[in-house]
Amino acid sequence: MAMDEPKKLPVMTPDARPVVAVDPDDLGMTDQELEDEIQRLKRERNAVILAHYYQESEIQDLADFVGDSLQLSQAAARTEADVICFCGVHFMAETAKILNPDKVVVVPDLEAGCSLADGCPAPAFAHWLEQYPGHTVVSYINCSAEVKALSDVICTSSNAVKIVQALGEQKVVFAPDKHLGAFVRKQTGRDDIVLWQGTCIVHETFSERRLLELMAKHPDAEVIAHPECHEGILRHAHHVASTSGLIKYAKQSPARRFIVATEAGILHKMQQEAPDKELIAAPPEEESCACNVCPHMRRNTLAKLYLCLRDLTPQVDVPEAVRVRALAPIERMLAMSV
């Protein structure tokens, strides 16, 4: 291969014909050219682009809908597009496929995973659940399709408290995020909720020590935090909410400055919604690392988004038996979130 020849990657089109795709790093296209091609392909494919708040700003600006996990699930449930291009992480695209078995669901990068989902493998979870017969299994949406299939109801950070409250006095197992589970315990007064001990690699790294330093430097700032953060962060927060809830709060609060304790990608949409506010990203323990940025979310790029719409690959599929079992707790969540 000549040194100036772009590297080739074998891929498969939906009709299984082998084609050759260019490595995203070797496309030789400007960002504007990529954006123009993405818009063209979206029209040709009758595709919808769904993006999470933690995506790169360029992807958020191209998306048809940007939201948190609950909003994205609702958008996926009602879309009439033929193709769903999900710019997020794998479990989000799986949820879209569970809700839309007859649609093509593609992702820019199939390796965009989630530490919470990876830390709760279905076989281990099923074995663990054997200890808690008679419990209602409430699983945070940040889990695999197989774990959803083992659950009674799915929740998101937007509705976790509401859903557990709606269960009344039923015994509850909550997975996979122990910090969100602890927040739900506190908000509902249900100390008996059993927690799977999973964490998010981003929210786990926020430093209470460095947060206190920032608070001392900016005494007028309000701390707003996602409930995946550990208690050392949440105890200092003026407001705890999902990503959409944090954006809404920053927009409506009379405060002029906020320290934001969640993945830094949220700052793009938050600044658009509250352009007159100063936003400061909460720091991780290590000053030299970008640990407040999710490495999985950032695997998605404009080039990969273009390629996945061009080639309709990689596609996300869920085995039908798993899909059917996982659909019921997702639909239960959607019904309880109206």
C-alpha positions as MATLAB code, in Angstrom:
seq = 'MAMDEPKKLPVMTPDARPVVAVDPDDLGMTDQELEDEIQRLKRERNAVILAHYYQESEIQDLADFVGDSLQLSQAAARTEADVICFCGVHFMAETAKILNPDKVVVVPDLEAGCSLADGCPAPAFAHWLEQYPGHTVVSYINCSAEVKALSDVICTSSNAVKIVQALGEQKVVFAPDKHLGAFVRKQTGRDDIVLWQGTCIVHETFSERRLLELMAKHPDAEVIAHPECHEGILRHAHHVASTSGLIKYAKQSPARRFIVATEAGILHKMQQEAPDKELIAAPPEEESCACNVCPHMRRNTLAKLYLCLRDLTPQVDVPEAVRVRALAPIERMLAMSV';
ca = [
       0.000    0.000    0.000;
       1.370    3.402   -0.922;
       2.115    5.727    1.979;
      -0.412    8.301    0.784;
      -3.181    5.760    0.141;
      -5.948    5.816    2.797;
      -6.113    2.804    5.081;
      -9.017    0.473    4.280;
     -11.330   -1.215    6.763;
     -13.597   -4.137    5.799;
     -17.242   -3.606    6.718;
     -20.540   -5.230    5.801;
     -23.553   -3.485    4.348;
     -27.071   -4.474    5.451;
     -27.424   -6.823    2.471;
     -24.143   -8.532    3.471;
     -22.154   -7.410    0.426;
     -18.543   -6.695    1.405;
     -17.493   -3.112    0.817;
     -14.506   -1.027    1.800;
     -14.750    1.929    4.168;
     -12.127    4.555    4.702;
     -10.595    4.909    8.128;
     -12.317    7.949    9.746;
      -8.932    9.540   10.304;
      -8.164    9.384    6.577;
     -11.368   10.764    5.065;
      -9.759   14.022    4.016;
     -12.987   15.971    4.571;
     -13.461   19.213    6.455;
     -15.962   19.401    9.305;
     -18.278   21.446    7.099;
     -18.113   18.841    4.324;
     -18.848   16.107    6.852;
     -21.817   18.040    8.217;
     -23.199   18.640    4.722;
     -22.876   14.945    3.846;
     -24.498   13.887    7.117;
     -27.475   16.137    6.400;
     -27.749   14.746    2.867;
     -27.551   11.134    4.005;
     -30.062   11.766    6.757;
     -32.584   12.939    4.173;
     -31.840   10.060    1.793;
     -32.084    7.419    4.520;
     -35.109    8.984    6.234;
     -32.948    8.879    9.323;
     -33.232   10.583   12.676;
     -30.162   11.467   14.732;
     -30.591   11.161   18.489;
     -27.803   12.480   20.702;
     -27.118   12.545   24.410;
     -26.057   15.726   26.200;
     -22.625   14.185   26.768;
     -21.775   14.089   23.060;
     -19.340   16.462   21.374;
     -20.934   19.841   20.659;
     -20.691   19.347   16.861;
     -22.784   16.175   17.105;
     -25.322   17.801   19.415;
     -25.776   20.642   16.943;
     -26.422   18.193   14.085;
     -28.871   16.016   15.992;
     -32.623   16.108   15.473;
     -33.097   15.573   19.183;
     -30.739   16.031   22.135;
     -31.759   14.797   25.549;
     -31.173   12.651   28.597;
     -31.866    8.924   28.713;
     -35.585    9.286   29.421;
     -36.108   11.910   26.723;
     -34.142    9.843   24.207;
     -36.187    6.730   25.021;
     -39.376    8.705   24.505;
     -38.053   10.128   21.232;
     -37.070    6.652   20.037;
     -40.518    5.309   20.925;
     -42.347    7.880   18.816;
     -40.062    8.313   15.803;
     -41.375    7.537   12.327;
     -37.918    7.472   10.753;
     -36.693    4.354    8.969;
     -33.213    4.655   10.445;
     -32.270    5.664   13.980;
     -28.711    6.892   14.327;
     -27.950    6.913   18.017;
     -25.099    9.123   19.152;
     -24.595    7.978   22.688;
     -23.464    4.693   24.164;
     -24.406    1.109   23.384;
     -27.172    0.575   25.940;
     -29.007    3.633   24.601;
     -29.001    2.264   21.067;
     -30.138   -1.126   22.410;
     -33.098    0.585   24.065;
     -34.007    2.205   20.752;
     -33.847   -1.193   19.026;
     -35.968   -2.818   21.731;
     -38.623   -0.186   21.108;
     -38.231   -0.310   17.298;
     -37.500   -3.888   16.177;
     -38.387   -3.166   12.556;
     -36.150   -0.116   12.216;
     -32.444    0.028   11.448;
     -30.507    1.291   14.475;
     -26.916    2.345   13.862;
     -24.223    3.848   16.061;
     -21.085    5.751   15.079;
     -18.898    3.493   17.231;
     -19.963    0.059   18.451;
     -17.305    0.172   21.179;
     -18.922    3.158   22.921;
     -19.897    1.357   26.099;
     -20.714    2.258   29.696;
     -18.942    1.373   32.934;
     -22.275    0.857   34.679;
     -23.512   -1.575   32.039;
     -20.152   -3.348   31.851;
     -20.032   -3.661   35.640;
     -23.341   -5.505   35.804;
     -23.097   -8.605   33.580;
     -26.421  -10.397   33.226;
     -25.264  -13.847   34.483;
     -23.791  -12.356   37.669;
     -26.856  -10.173   38.130;
     -29.218  -13.127   37.735;
     -27.227  -15.097   40.325;
     -27.243  -12.117   42.725;
     -31.018  -11.702   42.368;
     -31.527  -15.232   43.687;
     -30.766  -13.837   47.147;
     -33.773  -11.514   46.967;
     -36.925  -13.468   46.074;
     -40.082  -11.392   46.132;
     -38.264   -8.137   45.392;
     -39.247   -5.806   42.564;
     -36.213   -5.296   40.342;
     -35.740   -1.640   39.394;
     -32.879   -1.224   36.934;
     -31.364    2.070   35.880;
     -31.463    2.373   32.100;
     -27.627    2.314   32.066;
     -27.567   -1.469   31.730;
     -27.548   -4.092   28.990;
     -30.613   -5.453   27.234;
     -30.063   -8.752   29.057;
     -30.190   -7.014   32.453;
     -33.297   -5.113   31.395;
     -34.841   -8.480   30.542;
     -34.250   -9.559   34.162;
     -35.946   -6.431   35.512;
     -39.493   -5.487   36.470;
     -39.240   -1.804   35.643;
     -36.557    0.445   34.154;
     -35.861    3.939   35.430;
     -33.670    6.903   34.544;
     -32.170    9.563   36.762;
     -35.162   11.727   35.785;
     -37.769    9.380   37.174;
     -36.051    6.940   39.563;
     -37.493    8.532   42.696;
     -40.978    8.766   41.188;
     -40.957    5.132   40.084;
     -39.778    3.754   43.435;
     -42.355    5.895   45.243;
     -45.038    4.492   42.955;
     -44.106    0.954   44.032;
     -45.356    1.680   47.530;
     -44.150   -0.805   50.124;
     -42.897   -3.421   47.648;
     -39.423   -4.739   48.431;
     -36.992   -3.247   45.924;
     -33.680   -4.232   44.390;
     -31.977   -1.322   42.593;
     -29.202   -1.714   40.007;
     -26.633   -0.993   38.758;
     -25.666    2.460   40.136;
     -25.146    2.483   43.902;
     -24.928    6.282   44.110;
     -28.202    6.856   42.270;
     -29.663    4.071   44.410;
     -28.457    5.804   47.591;
     -30.007    9.056   46.378;
     -33.315    7.235   45.775;
     -33.100    5.726   49.271;
     -32.654    9.174   50.785;
     -35.405   10.823   48.753;
     -37.943    8.065   49.407;
     -36.962    7.260   52.987;
     -36.566    3.639   51.923;
     -33.422    2.435   53.704;
     -34.366   -1.152   52.878;
     -33.668   -0.800   49.128;
     -31.001   -3.345   48.151;
     -28.256   -1.893   45.936;
     -26.017   -3.445   43.309;
     -22.575   -1.887   43.840;
     -21.928   -0.292   40.441;
     -20.571    3.183   39.666;
     -20.006    5.515   36.730;
     -16.314    6.054   36.011;
     -16.924    9.763   35.360;
     -19.125   10.670   38.333;
     -17.024    8.551   40.680;
     -13.944   10.681   40.018;
     -15.291   14.064   41.083;
     -13.269   15.344   44.024;
     -14.915   16.730   47.152;
     -11.642   18.390   48.128;
     -11.308   20.210   44.825;
     -15.022   21.047   44.800;
     -14.637   22.751   48.176;
     -11.688   24.715   46.793;
     -13.838   25.882   43.871;
     -16.696   26.786   46.203;
     -14.319   28.892   48.313;
     -13.030   30.602   45.173;
     -16.580   31.253   43.901;
     -18.755   31.679   47.016;
     -21.671   32.974   44.929;
     -21.788   29.851   42.747;
     -24.497   27.227   43.118;
     -23.373   23.609   42.919;
     -25.620   21.458   40.733;
     -24.978   17.736   40.464;
     -26.119   14.543   38.813;
     -27.274   11.821   41.247;
     -24.654    9.412   39.887;
     -22.151   11.471   41.914;
     -21.049   10.113   45.284;
     -22.329   11.566   48.556;
     -19.165   13.638   49.020;
     -20.338   15.750   46.069;
     -24.107   15.568   46.554;
     -24.005   16.869   50.122;
     -22.715   20.220   48.795;
     -25.202   20.490   45.916;
     -27.871   23.168   45.822;
     -29.749   21.043   43.300;
     -29.499   17.371   42.264;
     -31.132   16.272   39.016;
     -30.782   14.435   35.723;
     -28.972   16.135   32.867;
     -32.200   17.667   31.553;
     -33.119   18.717   35.079;
     -29.761   20.420   35.581;
     -30.143   22.369   32.343;
     -33.640   23.462   33.328;
     -32.443   24.535   36.781;
     -29.499   26.555   35.429;
     -31.859   28.319   33.052;
     -34.480   29.174   35.679;
     -32.355   29.838   38.772;
     -31.621   33.483   39.619;
     -28.005   32.488   40.374;
     -25.475   33.766   37.856;
     -22.723   31.170   38.349;
     -22.854   27.378   38.624;
     -20.381   24.634   39.409;
     -21.649   21.685   37.366;
     -20.909   18.178   38.634;
     -21.623   15.882   35.724;
     -19.981   14.994   32.399;
     -18.629   18.163   30.832;
     -20.485   17.674   27.535;
     -23.608   19.054   29.196;
     -22.060   22.524   29.305;
     -22.674   23.035   25.564;
     -26.461   22.728   25.728;
     -26.596   24.370   29.166;
     -24.773   27.429   27.831;
     -27.155   27.600   24.863;
     -30.139   27.488   27.219;
     -28.625   29.872   29.760;
     -26.281   32.127   27.740;
     -26.053   34.740   30.488;
     -24.813   32.281   33.142;
     -21.225   31.326   33.989;
     -20.682   27.570   34.047;
     -17.740   25.888   35.757;
     -17.081   22.172   35.301;
     -16.572   20.330   38.584;
     -13.021   18.968   38.772;
     -11.796   15.383   39.124;
      -9.261   14.463   41.796;
      -6.327   14.466   39.371;
      -5.722   17.919   37.933;
      -3.871   16.513   34.931;
      -6.629   14.172   33.714;
      -9.828   14.816   31.761;
     -11.710   12.382   33.990;
     -14.873   14.523   33.926;
     -15.205   13.585   30.239;
     -16.691   10.184   29.377;
     -14.236    8.312   27.131;
     -17.061    6.151   25.766;
     -19.285    9.064   24.741;
     -16.336   10.741   23.045;
     -15.621    7.739   20.821;
     -18.332    9.129   18.549;
     -17.077   11.681   16.026;
     -18.405   13.525   12.997;
     -16.433   11.217   10.705;
     -17.848    8.089   12.333;
     -21.351    9.558   12.214;
     -20.938   10.168    8.491;
     -19.670    6.636    7.869;
     -22.422    4.938    9.852;
     -25.078    6.813    7.865;
     -23.277    6.128    4.592;
     -22.817    2.392    5.170;
     -25.664    1.771    7.669;
     -23.165    0.044    9.903;
     -22.423   -0.774   12.656;
     -25.963   -1.845   13.405;
     -27.280   -2.681   16.858;
     -29.454   -5.763   17.181;
     -31.062   -7.459   20.168;
     -32.053  -11.153   20.121;
     -35.825  -11.344   19.855;
     -36.331  -13.374   23.040;
     -34.293  -10.844   25.015;
     -35.968   -7.921   23.276;
     -39.475   -9.086   24.178;
     -38.557   -9.590   27.839;
     -36.748   -6.242   28.009;
     -39.596   -4.381   26.307;
     -42.077   -4.872   29.162;
     -40.068   -3.065   31.885;
     -39.175   -0.254   29.451;
     -42.825    0.220   28.500;
     -43.725    0.172   32.168;
     -41.233    2.982   32.746;
     -42.626    5.032   29.869;
     -46.172    4.570   31.165;
     -45.136    5.616   34.686;
     -43.299    8.686   33.344;
     -46.268   10.366   31.672;
];
